Amino acid sequence: MKHTQFAHTLLAASIALALPSLARAQEAEKVKNEKQDYVEQIVVTGTASGQSVRKVDASYASSILGEDDIKKLAPKSTADLFKAIPGVWAESSGGVAGANVFVRGFPGGGDAPFLTVQLQGIPVYTPPTLSFLENSSMFRIDETIDFMDALRGGPSSVVSNGQPGLTTNFMLKEGGESTEGRVKYTTSDYNLQRVDALVSGALAEDLYFMIGGYVQQSPGIRDAGFDSEKGHQITINITKVLDNGKINLFTRNTDDHGAWYLPTPLVAGVDNSYTQLGTLNRQASIQYGPEGESEAFDFGEGRGWDGSISGGSINLDLDGDWAFVDRFAYTSGNADTLGLVPNGDAVALSTVADNGQSAIGAVTGNTYDGDTLVQQIGRWVVRKQIESFTNDLALTKKGDNFSATVGLFTSSFSANDWWSIGNHSYHVIAPGGENLTGIACNDNEDSCGWNYDINSTGDGNTRALYAAFEYQLSDTLSADIGVRQENHEIEYTVDEGLDGVINKAVQYDENDTAITLGANWQLQEDMGIFARYSEGSKMPYFDDFRDNFGAYENGEDLIKEVTQFELGYKLAKSNYYLYATGFYNEVKGDTFTRVPGGPTEVLTNQAYGVELDAAYYNDTGFSVTLNATIQNPEITDSATNEGNEAQRQPGWQLRLTPSYEFEMVNYVLNLYGTLSAVDDRYADNENTVVLEGYEKLDIGLIIQHDNGMQFEFAMQNVTDEDALTEGDPRNPTSPNGRFILPRSATFSVSYDF
């Protein structure tokens, strides 16, 4: 009911505000897909001053994805969009939330430890990753997004929250003098039903608004037999233009979740459309705690975000030579995870049935014979409540040939967790395969596997003073230096076992210093070379202490030290550009824990490689974009895996997107396709399981009419490739794997006014 009410309210507001402009819309000029002059592309992420710069002038690697780029990618989740960023390997096969994102050979076993997502230039949540939560899970893409910046390495270890890996910054659309808007309906071959709406305009002189959002539901691209994906979102953005700057305020409220897609048994009858979740097993009771308390859960909740991100910014020019920027955000909500997680191999029912022959379906009462394949499924429940307040201010002094900035970043954040993971029970291997009776451990006479239950609460504070200085040595040569001094505090307690006893308590207070040095040689206005050296760190958060509590008690600071070198070439003409960046990374002190509560491996990783980011278009309507990464990620220090390749990171990958735009009567048509190719990867640091490389083809067609109507068709994974993104991260020797998403097609119709 609340979805329907939301849709009615949003549509009614859009239509009411649209009426005064319908006449103007009918007189609008013919729709044209005008190309941007690539020389004038700007980036807004990475500068200590918070001011935008031309991409071709920047002394670091950054990518820009505009509204049209996002539309052609047709991402199924936020992390799906990251595949278009050079140097990034994103595994978005787990559904609308809970992606795994790897950056330039940086180590990781899951989630996204070296990714920060920003909205309007401020992190949505300061910790980049907690167990069962990475930043992209709290963010949904819709029509309110104007563009996204993606900063890799470079000065990122000094600015914002000091993320040394990847920072993606989403910028919202703003209103203007005229009232404009969009209403859009989307459906798909998997019965997606979605309505987006957006309207913007002026509230008063120099005061502008934008409001937009969506409501959607579907059974999921992997059909669960019920609406396993549901959600809505609404965003309000208010902008006040001043004589000497701008004030911005925004709020974004989201309630959106989807099924958690997990590795599946690699046996006959299981393909890339398979999901364990279904009508026969979505509701189940689990036991937890020392007394074996029982509680029923709906695992159809999956993974998602029910919360809000609100904030704003103040940008002021003070007497021409001074600039002041303050950005702030408050985030609060629940990021829960419920799912059916495989544990071990598929086996014949006869090997585990009490009578050695058959077992009974717990829901249907059907009898399954001994040849039926079954597998242990863990019914995992993670309740996670988070909150944060973040502020980032900077004061900049500009001279004739220099720029000096001093800034203060502060963030207070918390996470309260309740977990019961494990809860294994044998299920039939079939979509929505049901639980069975007549198996001892299923019927609580034995144990089907391990359990790990916790109740934890954590609070953290980060305070960082940073400074940057840039000097123009000549008309073509400039150099810069940045320094960050950070204090990081964590208060954290854990009750393992849900017995009311606190067996892990953390009081942590450490300081760290980051530095970046850069030089930029602008050979011409549209061509240059840059070099950069950076030292940064990834500070420990709550889960780092839980998984490495012994090391913490022994006095280790648990800080992951990151060193990076970059050498880049930049060329931007009016109709093409080429950015090539060579990089070298070293990460010391990385810790990898295969299963929460299990043993931890300490690693040092190194990686070197080249990123390519290029685009071209001509007057005939043809255009093409290319991004590619070639890298060699290696474990250089490990008790058992030294010399091996870092897990789950391809040696090379590329994405090639040609498109052709042409006119037909009163229509402008854009036909495009994307070819993705990925190298082999190892599923584990031991390098025992190979995930084979693959190629994937996506296609699409956009049709625009001069009356504001637009039609979009997109098909992803046209050949229905069934490649794997991961094996079984909890037990690499088990023949389980998670497929890339199957072939799907979406169709949208929208009206711009």
Backbone hydrogen bonds, N-H to C=O, Kabsch-Sander energy under -0.5 kcal/mol:
donor,donor_aa,acceptor,acceptor_aa,energy
5,Q,1,M,-2.4
6,F,2,K,-2.1
7,A,3,H,-2.4
8,H,4,T,-2.6
9,T,5,Q,-2.4
10,L,6,F,-2.7
11,L,7,A,-2.6
12,A,8,H,-2.5
13,A,9,T,-2.2
14,S,10,L,-2.0
15,I,11,L,-2.7
16,A,12,A,-2.4
17,L,13,A,-2.1
18,A,14,S,-1.4
19,L,15,I,-1.5
21,S,18,A,-1.8
22,L,18,A,-0.7
22,L,19,L,-1.2
25,A,21,S,-2.4
26,Q,22,L,-2.1
27,E,23,A,-0.9
27,E,24,R,-0.6
28,A,25,A,-1.3
34,E,32,K,-1.3
38,Y,36,Q,-0.7
38,Y,574,S,-1.1
40,E,37,D,-1.5
41,Q,38,Y,-1.3
43,V,53,V,-3.0
50,G,47,T,-1.0
53,V,43,V,-2.2
55,K,41,Q,-3.0
57,D,54,R,-1.1
58,A,54,R,-0.9
58,A,55,K,-0.8
61,A,152,R,-0.6
62,S,60,Y,-0.5
63,S,150,A,-1.9
65,L,148,M,-2.6
66,G,64,I,-0.5
67,E,146,D,-0.8
70,I,66,G,-2.5
71,K,67,E,-2.2
72,K,68,D,-2.0
73,L,69,D,-1.6
74,A,70,I,-1.3
81,L,77,S,-0.7
81,L,78,T,-1.2
82,F,78,T,-0.6
82,F,79,A,-0.8
83,K,80,D,-1.0
84,A,81,L,-1.7
85,I,82,F,-1.8
88,V,85,I,-1.5
89,W,102,F,-2.7
90,A,88,V,-0.5
91,E,89,W,-0.5
91,E,100,N,-3.6
92,S,90,A,-0.8
95,G,92,S,-0.9
100,N,91,E,-1.9
101,V,111,D,-2.2
102,F,89,W,-3.0
104,R,87,G,-3.5
106,F,103,V,-3.6
115,L,112,A,-1.4
116,T,166,L,-2.4
118,Q,116,T,-0.5
118,Q,168,T,-3.7
119,L,122,I,-2.4
120,Q,170,F,-2.9
122,I,119,L,-1.1
124,V,117,V,-2.7
130,L,133,L,-3.2
133,L,130,L,-2.5
135,N,128,P,-1.5
137,S,134,E,-2.1
138,M,135,N,-1.7
139,F,136,S,-1.5
145,I,142,D,-1.5
146,D,171,M,-3.1
147,F,171,M,-1.1
148,M,65,L,-2.2
149,D,169,N,-2.4
150,A,63,S,-2.1
151,L,167,T,-3.0
152,R,61,A,-2.0
153,G,165,G,-2.9
156,S,153,G,-1.9
157,S,154,G,-0.7
158,V,155,P,-2.1
159,V,155,P,-1.6
162,G,159,V,-2.3
166,L,114,F,-2.6
167,T,151,L,-2.7
168,T,116,T,-2.7
169,N,149,D,-2.6
170,F,118,Q,-2.6
170,F,168,T,-0.5
171,M,147,F,-2.7
173,K,144,T,-2.7
176,G,178,S,-0.6
180,E,200,S,-2.7
182,R,198,L,-2.8
183,V,751,Y,-1.6
184,K,196,D,-2.9
185,Y,749,V,-2.7
186,T,194,R,-2.7
187,T,747,F,-2.7
188,S,192,L,-0.6
189,D,745,A,-2.1
191,N,188,S,-1.3
193,Q,217,Q,-2.4
194,R,186,T,-2.0
195,V,215,V,-2.3
196,D,184,K,-2.8
197,A,213,G,-2.1
198,L,182,R,-2.5
199,V,211,I,-2.4
200,S,180,E,-3.1
201,G,209,F,-2.0
203,L,207,L,-2.9
204,A,207,L,-1.6
207,L,204,A,-2.0
208,Y,239,T,-3.1
209,F,201,G,-2.7
210,M,237,N,-1.6
211,I,199,V,-2.6
212,G,235,T,-2.2
213,G,197,A,-2.3
214,Y,233,Q,-1.9
215,V,195,V,-1.6
216,Q,231,G,-2.7
217,Q,193,Q,-1.7
218,S,229,E,-2.2
223,D,221,I,-0.7
224,A,219,P,-1.5
228,S,226,F,-1.9
229,E,218,S,-2.4
230,K,257,H,-2.0
231,G,216,Q,-2.1
232,H,255,D,-1.9
233,Q,214,Y,-2.1
234,I,253,N,-2.1
235,T,212,G,-3.3
236,I,251,T,-2.5
237,N,210,M,-3.0
238,I,249,L,-3.4
239,T,208,Y,-2.5
240,K,247,I,-3.1
241,V,206,D,-2.6
241,V,239,T,-0.5
242,L,245,G,-2.8
245,G,242,L,-0.8
246,K,315,N,-2.5
247,I,240,K,-2.7
248,N,313,S,-2.8
249,L,238,I,-2.6
250,F,311,G,-2.9
251,T,236,I,-2.0
252,R,309,I,-1.8
253,N,234,I,-2.6
254,T,307,G,-2.9
255,D,232,H,-2.6
256,D,305,W,-2.2
257,H,230,K,-2.7
258,G,303,R,-2.5
261,Y,94,G,-2.2
261,Y,259,A,-0.9
264,T,737,G,-3.3
266,L,735,P,-2.5
267,V,265,P,-1.8
270,V,267,V,-1.7
274,Y,271,D,-1.8
281,N,278,G,-1.3
282,R,278,G,-1.5
284,A,282,R,-0.5
284,A,297,F,-2.1
286,I,295,E,-2.5
288,Y,293,E,-2.1
292,G,289,G,-1.4
293,E,288,Y,-1.7
295,E,286,I,-2.0
297,F,284,A,-2.8
299,F,282,R,-3.9
299,F,297,F,-0.8
301,E,298,D,-1.7
302,G,299,F,-1.0
303,R,258,G,-2.9
304,G,336,D,-1.3
305,W,256,D,-2.3
306,D,334,N,-2.4
307,G,254,T,-2.1
308,S,332,S,-2.5
309,I,252,R,-2.2
310,S,330,Y,-2.6
311,G,250,F,-2.5
312,G,328,F,-2.3
313,S,248,N,-2.2
314,I,326,D,-2.3
315,N,246,K,-2.9
316,L,324,F,-2.9
317,D,244,N,-3.4
318,L,316,L,-0.6
318,L,322,W,-3.4
319,D,317,D,-0.7
321,D,318,L,-0.6
322,W,318,L,-1.9
323,A,396,T,-2.4
324,F,316,L,-2.9
325,V,394,A,-2.5
326,D,314,I,-2.1
327,R,392,D,-2.8
328,F,312,G,-2.4
329,A,390,T,-2.2
330,Y,310,S,-3.7
331,T,388,S,-2.6
332,S,308,S,-2.0
333,G,386,I,-2.0
334,N,306,D,-2.2
335,A,384,K,-2.7
337,T,382,V,-2.7
338,L,302,G,-1.7
339,G,380,W,-1.8
341,V,339,G,-0.7
341,V,378,G,-3.1
343,N,376,Q,-2.2
347,V,374,V,-2.8
349,L,372,T,-2.7
350,S,370,G,-2.1
351,T,348,A,-1.8
352,V,349,L,-1.8
353,A,349,L,-2.2
354,D,438,G,-2.9
355,N,358,S,-0.5
356,G,353,A,-0.9
359,A,368,Y,-1.7
360,I,437,T,-2.1
361,G,366,N,-3.1
362,A,435,N,-2.8
365,G,361,G,-1.4
368,Y,359,A,-3.0
368,Y,366,N,-0.5
370,G,357,Q,-0.6
372,T,369,D,-1.6
374,V,347,V,-3.1
375,Q,427,H,-2.1
376,Q,343,N,-0.5
377,I,425,S,-2.7
378,G,341,V,-4.2
379,R,422,G,-0.8
379,R,423,N,-1.0
380,W,339,G,-2.3
380,W,378,G,-1.0
381,V,420,S,-1.9
382,V,337,T,-2.6
383,R,418,W,-3.1
384,K,382,V,-0.5
385,Q,416,N,-2.4
386,I,333,G,-2.6
387,E,414,S,-1.6
388,S,331,T,-2.4
389,F,412,S,-2.5
390,T,329,A,-2.7
391,N,410,T,-2.8
392,D,327,R,-3.0
393,L,408,L,-2.2
394,A,325,V,-2.9
395,L,406,V,-2.6
396,T,323,A,-3.0
397,K,404,A,-3.0
398,K,321,D,-3.1
399,G,402,F,-2.9
403,S,470,E,-2.2
404,A,397,K,-2.7
405,T,468,A,-3.0
406,V,395,L,-2.1
407,G,466,Y,-3.4
408,L,393,L,-2.4
409,F,464,A,-3.1
410,T,391,N,-2.8
411,S,462,T,-2.4
412,S,389,F,-2.4
413,F,460,G,-2.4
414,S,387,E,-2.6
415,A,458,G,-2.0
416,N,385,Q,-2.7
417,D,415,A,-0.5
417,D,456,S,-2.0
418,W,383,R,-2.2
419,W,454,I,-2.8
420,S,381,V,-2.5
421,I,452,Y,-2.2
423,N,421,I,-0.5
425,S,377,I,-1.4
427,H,375,Q,-2.5
428,V,434,E,-2.0
429,I,373,L,-2.5
430,A,428,V,-1.3
432,G,275,T,-1.1
433,G,430,A,-2.8
436,L,426,Y,-1.3
437,T,360,I,-3.0
443,D,439,I,-1.9
444,N,441,C,-1.2
445,E,440,A,-2.4
446,D,440,A,-0.7
452,Y,421,I,-3.1
454,I,419,W,-1.2
455,N,495,D,-1.5
456,S,417,D,-2.4
457,T,493,T,-2.0
458,G,415,A,-1.7
459,D,491,E,-2.9
460,G,413,F,-3.1
461,N,489,E,-2.2
462,T,411,S,-2.8
463,R,487,N,-2.3
464,A,409,F,-3.0
465,L,485,Q,-2.3
466,Y,407,G,-2.4
466,Y,464,A,-0.5
467,A,483,V,-2.4
468,A,405,T,-2.6
469,F,481,I,-2.7
470,E,403,S,-2.8
471,Y,479,A,-2.9
472,Q,401,N,-3.2
473,L,471,Y,-1.0
473,L,477,L,-1.2
474,S,477,L,-2.0
478,S,520,N,-2.4
479,A,471,Y,-2.2
480,D,518,G,-2.7
481,I,469,F,-2.2
482,G,516,T,-2.6
483,V,467,A,-2.7
484,R,514,A,-2.6
485,Q,465,L,-2.7
486,E,484,R,-0.6
486,E,512,D,-3.0
487,N,463,R,-3.1
488,H,510,E,-3.0
489,E,461,N,-2.7
490,I,508,Y,-2.0
491,E,459,D,-3.0
492,Y,506,V,-2.1
493,T,457,T,-2.3
494,V,504,K,-2.6
495,D,455,N,-2.6
496,E,494,V,-0.7
497,G,453,D,-3.2
497,G,495,D,-0.6
498,L,495,D,-0.7
502,I,500,G,-0.5
503,N,494,V,-1.8
503,N,501,V,-0.8
504,K,494,V,-1.3
506,V,492,Y,-3.3
508,Y,490,I,-2.9
510,E,488,H,-2.2
512,D,486,E,-2.2
514,A,484,R,-2.6
515,I,535,E,-2.2
516,T,482,G,-2.4
517,L,533,Y,-3.0
518,G,480,D,-2.5
519,A,531,A,-2.3
520,N,478,S,-2.7
521,W,529,I,-3.2
522,Q,476,T,-3.4
522,Q,520,N,-0.7
523,L,521,W,-1.3
524,Q,527,M,-2.3
527,M,524,Q,-1.2
528,G,570,K,-2.3
529,I,521,W,-2.2
530,F,568,G,-2.2
531,A,519,A,-2.2
532,R,566,E,-2.5
533,Y,517,L,-2.8
534,S,564,Q,-2.5
535,E,515,I,-2.9
536,G,562,V,-3.0
538,K,560,K,-2.2
539,M,537,S,-0.6
544,D,541,Y,-0.7
545,F,541,Y,-1.2
545,F,542,F,-0.7
546,R,542,F,-1.8
547,D,543,D,-2.7
548,N,544,D,-1.1
549,F,546,R,-0.8
552,Y,548,N,-2.1
553,E,549,F,-2.5
554,N,550,G,-1.4
555,G,552,Y,-1.8
556,E,551,A,-2.3
560,K,538,K,-2.2
561,E,559,I,-0.6
561,E,588,K,-1.6
562,V,536,G,-2.4
563,T,586,E,-2.5
564,Q,534,S,-2.7
565,F,584,Y,-2.4
566,E,532,R,-2.4
567,L,582,G,-2.2
568,G,530,F,-2.8
569,Y,580,A,-2.9
570,K,528,G,-3.0
571,L,578,L,-1.6
572,A,526,D,-2.8
573,K,576,Y,-3.5
577,Y,615,A,-2.2
578,L,571,L,-2.8
579,Y,613,D,-2.7
580,A,569,Y,-2.2
581,T,611,E,-2.2
582,G,567,L,-3.3
583,F,609,G,-2.5
584,Y,565,F,-2.1
585,N,607,A,-3.0
586,E,563,T,-2.1
587,V,605,N,-2.8
588,K,561,E,-2.8
588,K,586,E,-0.5
589,G,603,L,-0.7
590,D,603,L,-1.7
592,F,601,E,-2.7
594,R,599,P,-0.7
598,G,595,V,-3.1
601,E,592,F,-2.6
603,L,590,D,-3.2
604,T,637,D,-1.6
605,N,587,V,-2.4
606,Q,634,E,-2.9
607,A,585,N,-2.1
608,Y,632,N,-0.7
609,G,583,F,-2.0
610,V,630,I,-2.5
611,E,581,T,-2.7
612,L,628,A,-2.8
613,D,579,Y,-2.3
614,A,626,L,-3.0
615,A,577,Y,-1.9
616,Y,624,V,-2.2
617,Y,575,N,-2.2
618,N,622,F,-2.2
621,G,618,N,-1.6
623,S,659,S,-2.5
624,V,616,Y,-2.6
625,T,657,T,-1.6
626,L,614,A,-2.9
627,N,655,R,-2.0
628,A,612,L,-2.0
629,T,653,Q,-2.5
630,I,610,V,-2.4
631,Q,651,G,-3.3
632,N,608,Y,-2.2
634,E,606,Q,-3.5
634,E,632,N,-0.5
635,I,644,N,-3.3
636,T,604,T,-2.3
636,T,634,E,-0.7
637,D,604,T,-1.4
642,E,638,S,-0.5
643,G,635,I,-3.7
644,N,641,N,-2.1
646,A,633,P,-1.2
648,R,682,Y,-4.1
649,Q,646,A,-0.8
651,G,680,D,-0.8
653,Q,629,T,-1.9
654,L,677,A,-2.2
655,R,627,N,-2.5
656,L,675,L,-2.3
657,T,625,T,-2.7
659,S,623,S,-2.9
660,Y,671,L,-2.7
661,E,621,G,-2.3
662,F,669,L,-2.4
664,M,667,Y,-2.7
667,Y,664,M,-2.1
668,V,704,Q,-2.5
669,L,662,F,-3.3
670,N,702,I,-2.5
671,L,660,Y,-2.7
672,Y,700,G,-2.4
673,G,658,P,-1.9
674,T,698,D,-2.9
675,L,656,L,-2.7
676,S,674,T,-0.6
676,S,696,K,-3.0
677,A,654,L,-2.3
678,V,694,Y,-2.6
679,D,652,W,-2.2
681,R,691,L,-2.4
683,A,689,V,-3.1
687,N,684,D,-1.5
691,L,681,R,-3.8
692,E,690,V,-0.7
694,Y,678,V,-1.1
696,K,676,S,-2.7
698,D,674,T,-2.5
699,I,715,M,-2.7
700,G,672,Y,-2.3
701,L,713,F,-2.7
702,I,670,N,-2.3
703,I,711,F,-3.1
704,Q,668,V,-2.7
705,H,709,M,-2.8
706,D,666,N,-1.3
708,G,705,H,-1.8
710,Q,750,S,-2.3
711,F,703,I,-2.9
712,E,748,S,-2.5
713,F,701,L,-2.7
714,A,746,T,-2.2
715,M,699,I,-2.8
716,Q,744,S,-2.4
718,V,697,L,-3.1
720,D,717,N,-2.2
725,T,738,R,-3.2
726,E,738,R,-1.0
731,N,728,D,-0.7
734,S,731,N,-2.2
736,N,734,S,-2.5
737,G,264,T,-2.2
738,R,726,E,-2.2
739,F,737,G,-0.6
740,I,723,A,-2.4
744,S,716,Q,-1.7
746,T,714,A,-2.7
747,F,187,T,-2.6
748,S,712,E,-2.7
749,V,185,Y,-2.3
750,S,710,Q,-2.7
751,Y,183,V,-2.3
752,D,708,G,-2.5
753,F,181,G,-2.1
